[in-house]
Amino acid sequence: MHNPISTRLLLASLAILATGCFDGGVEETTLRRGDVAFASGALEEALAEYRLAARQSDGDPEALARVGHAYAALRRVDEAADFFRRA
């Protein structure tokens, strides 16, 4: 049996460590912050970062898909579907 809190901490730690491996632009930074937030269960924070990345990238499909995924995780299916269509 695994501890869900330990799993979240491990995922968040791995995401944080991975951020040091990249030298990306602002969009990549916001995507990484969103990934860290998503991995730690902070879905609203992840959504905010992903939406910012989508705006900064002028509609990059990867950023739009992450926005859709965050909306889906929040069970906001109409908004998720809209972003998945745009992606």
N, C-alpha and C positions, 0 to 999 in steps of 0.2 A: 504494500500500500504506500502511495506517495502522498506527500503533504502538498496541497495546492499552493500554499503560501511559498514554500520552498521552490516550487516549480516556477512561480511568477518571479521570484527574486533571481533565480538562475537566468530566466529569459531576459529580464531587465538588465542584468549584469552583462550578459553576452551582447545585448544590443548596445550598451554603453561602451564596451570594449571595442566593438566593431566600428564605432564612430571614429575612433582614432586611426583607423586603417584607410580612411578616405580623405581626399582633399577636394571636396566638391563645392559647388556654388551654394547660394542661399537656398535654392529649392531643395537640394540634397540635404542640407542641414535641417530644414523644416520637416522633410520626410523622415529623417532619422529621429528627430525629437518625437514625431508622431508615432514611430515604431516603438520607441522606448515607452511612451505613455500607453500605447495599445497593449504591449506585453505586460505592463504592470497593472492592467485593468482600468486605467484612467481613460475611459472611452470618450468622454466629452472633450478632454484635453487633446487626445489623439485626433479627434474630428477637427478641432480648431487648427491644429498644426497642418493636417492634410488639406484643409480648405485654403489655408494660407499658401501652401505649396502650389495648389492648383491655380490660384490667382497669380502668383509670382511667375509661374511657368507659362502663363497664357493658355491654359487648358491642356497641359501634357497628359496623355492618356494614362500613364502610370499614376500620376497624382490624382486624377479623376477617379480611377478605379479604387484607390485607397480611401478616398472620400466615400465612395459607394459602399465599400466594405465596412467602414466605421458606422455608417448609417444602418447597414444591415445588422451589425452587432448590437446596435441600440434599438433594434426592431422598428426602425422607421423606414418601412419597405418602399413607400412611394418615393421618398427622397433618394433612397438607395438605387431604385430602378432608374431614376432620372440621371444620376451620375454614371451608372453603368452604361446607359445608352450613349451618353456623351463621350465616354471613354472609347 
